Amino acid sequence: GGHQAGGGLLEHMERAILGLPPHAWNAQSIGITVNALARLKHSGGAAYEHLAVAASGLSVQQLDVQAVCNIVNAYSKPVVKQATDGNEAVEALMERLLGSVMDLPPAGFTTQGIALIAKSRLGAQVVGGREALLQRLSAIAQGLGPSDYSIQSVAIIVSSLHGSGGKHESDLLEFFVDVVLSMPPHLVSSPRAIAHILEGYVGSGVDASAVCAYLSSCALEFPPSSFKPQFIAKICRSVVDLGRASEESALLTKMSLAAQTIHCTVPAHTFPATVNEFSARDVGLIASSFTDAGLRDEMLFWHLSAVAQQLPPDAWAPPDLAAVAGAFQGGGGREGGVF
């Protein structure tokens, strides 16, 4: 795990997978193999389709909660979804697996399992409709105690509900307000999770002021080096969009400092080579957040201007250009070089 695989190795793996008949596979081996191919960025659809056919042939007894969660999570990975877009075998498998959540015993679900199902975006192709599945998942999630959840599992579930709307989404988000507030600060140990949770409440209609205040106080305890560009961008934008810029000014100041400690290590990159690199979207979100909040931070905008000028023209999408131009023109900064 963690090693880059060359094209020859992936081709060899695919031939080996296709050489095994569907009945040779079990639920565990299917989940592990699809996840491994996804981590290796395998873009060929034949192996994924073959494994989907194998998974579809598994009996109800073989598809317990853990098996369903693992396989759903594997086929929900972006590289797998792209490679299998429109594939009937994969669509039929996902429909069956997500639909089976309606019948699986609640006692078999763990917080990780719920998070993996939620991460699949709950599947639009479920028989009975997405709302029925969400209602079922909401009931299972709320049947567990707050102490059963980690901050990471809460982040996965809450972020999967971002922009969804609806009663069941609101019920879940309100439940997780209490879950987060019940966590001692030493368990809120992930800047990534804080960023995803805050973003999940934006536009939800759920009062997130207490969650925002608590997560802000936890984030202030982390060193600036803990925050990657993507986390900084999400946190800044979410705090502003939640209407908490004034109350959480100390957090925004911390995010400004964190952003200024990050310098490009790959000049003229078209997309972040690692999580330590700024993307054009990160620059746009951070700059527009500070301008929208009415905060003038000359050192931050000077740094963002320098970062922006290292990005080549083809790194910019129109929304990112608009965000940066509007932010700098709007009073946040007026560095001529960025224009």
Residue pairs with C-beta under 8 A, 6 or more apart in sequence:
1 36
1 39
4 40
5 13
5 40
10 37
10 40
10 42
10 44
13 37
13 42
13 47
14 42
14 44
14 46
14 47
17 33
17 47
17 50
17 51
18 46
18 47
18 50
22 50
22 53
22 54
22 57
23 54
23 57
24 54
25 51
25 54
25 55
26 58
26 62
27 55
27 58
27 62
27 63
27 64
27 67
27 70
27 71
28 67
28 70
30 51
30 54
30 55
30 71
30 74
31 67
31 70
31 71
31 73
31 74
32 70
33 51
34 48
34 51
34 71
34 74
34 75
34 77
34 80
35 70
35 73
35 74
35 77
37 47
37 48
37 80
38 74
38 77
38 79
38 80
41 79
42 79
42 83
43 79
43 82
43 83
44 83
45 83
45 84
45 87
48 75
48 80
48 83
48 84
48 87
48 90
49 84
49 87
49 89
49 90
52 75
52 84
52 87
52 89
52 90
52 92
52 93
53 89
55 71
55 93
55 97
56 89
56 92
56 93
56 96
58 67
60 100
63 97
63 100
64 104
64 108
65 104
65 105
65 108
65 109
65 110
65 113
66 108
66 113
68 97
68 100
68 101
68 104
68 117
69 112
69 113
69 116
69 117
70 116
71 93
71 97
72 94
72 97
72 98
72 116
72 117
72 120
72 123
73 116
73 117
73 119
73 120
74 80
75 81
75 84
75 90
75 93
75 94
75 120
76 119
76 120
76 121
84 90
91 125
94 120
94 123
94 125
95 123
95 125
95 126
95 127
98 117
98 120
98 122
98 123
98 125
98 126
98 133
99 126
99 127
99 128
99 133
101 117
101 133
101 136
101 137
102 128
102 132
102 133
102 136
106 139
106 140
106 143
109 140
109 144
110 148
111 141
111 144
111 148
111 149
111 150
111 153
112 153
114 137
114 140
114 141
114 144
114 153
114 157
115 152
115 153
115 156
115 157
116 156
117 137
118 137
118 156
118 157
118 160
118 161
119 156
119 160
120 160
121 160
122 130
122 133
122 134
122 137
122 160
123 130
123 133
124 130
126 132
126 133
131 166
131 168
134 166
134 168
134 169
134 172
135 168
138 168
138 171
138 172
138 175
141 157
141 172
141 175
142 171
142 172
142 175
146 178
146 179
146 182
146 183
147 182
149 176
149 179
149 183
150 187
151 180
151 183
151 187
151 188
151 189
151 190
151 193
151 194
151 197
152 190
152 193
154 176
154 179
154 180
154 193
154 197
155 190
155 192
155 193
155 194
155 196
155 197
155 200
156 196
157 172
157 176
158 172
158 173
158 176
158 196
158 197
158 200
158 201
159 196
159 197
159 199
159 200
160 200
161 169
161 172
161 173
161 200
161 204
162 199
162 200
162 202
162 203
162 204
163 203
165 204
165 205
169 204
170 204
170 205
170 206
173 200
173 201
173 204
173 206
173 208
174 206
176 197
177 206
177 207
177 208
177 210
177 211
180 188
180 197
180 211
180 214
180 215
181 210
181 211
181 214
185 217
185 218
185 221
188 194
188 214
188 215
188 218
191 219
191 222
191 226
191 227
191 228
191 231
191 235
192 228
192 231
194 215
194 218
194 219
194 231
194 235
195 230
195 231
195 234
195 235
195 238
196 234
197 211
197 215
198 208
198 211
198 212
198 215
198 234
198 235
198 238
198 239
198 242
199 234
199 237
199 238
201 208
201 211
201 212
201 238
201 242
202 237
202 238
202 241
202 242
203 241
208 242
209 242
209 244
209 247
212 238
212 239
212 242
212 244
212 247
212 248
213 244
213 247
213 248
216 239
216 244
216 248
216 250
216 251
219 235
219 251
219 254
220 250
220 251
220 254
224 254
224 257
224 258
224 261
225 258
225 261
226 258
227 235
227 255
227 258
227 259
228 262
228 275
228 276
229 259
229 262
229 272
229 275
229 276
229 277
229 278
229 279
229 282
229 286
230 275
230 279
230 282
232 255
232 258
232 259
232 282
232 286
233 281
233 282
233 285
233 286
233 289
234 285
235 251
235 255
236 252
236 255
236 285
236 286
236 289
236 290
237 285
237 286
237 288
237 289
239 245
239 248
239 251
239 252
239 289
240 289
240 292
240 293
245 252
245 292
245 293
245 294
245 295
249 295
252 289
252 290
252 293
252 295
255 286
256 290
256 297
256 299
256 300
259 286
259 300
259 303
259 304
260 299
260 300
260 303
262 276
262 278
264 277
264 278
264 307
264 310
265 274
265 276
265 277
266 273
266 274
266 277
267 310
268 310
268 311
268 312
269 277
269 311
269 312
269 315
270 311
270 312
270 314
270 315
271 279
271 315
272 278
272 279
278 307
278 311
279 315
280 308
280 311
280 315
280 316
280 317
280 320
280 321
280 324
281 317
281 319
281 320
283 304
283 307
283 308
283 311
283 320
283 324
284 319
284 320
284 321
284 322
284 323
284 324
284 327
285 323
286 300
286 304
287 301
287 304
287 323
287 324
287 327
287 328
287 332
287 333
288 323
288 324
288 326
288 327
290 296
290 297
290 300
290 301
290 327
290 332
291 326
291 327
291 328
291 330
291 331
291 332
292 327
292 330
294 331
295 332
296 331
296 332
296 333
297 332
298 333
300 333
301 327
301 328
301 332
301 333
301 335
302 333
302 335
304 324
304 333
304 338
305 328
305 333
305 335
305 337
305 338
308 324
308 338
309 337
309 338
324 338
325 339
327 333
328 334
328 335
328 338
328 339
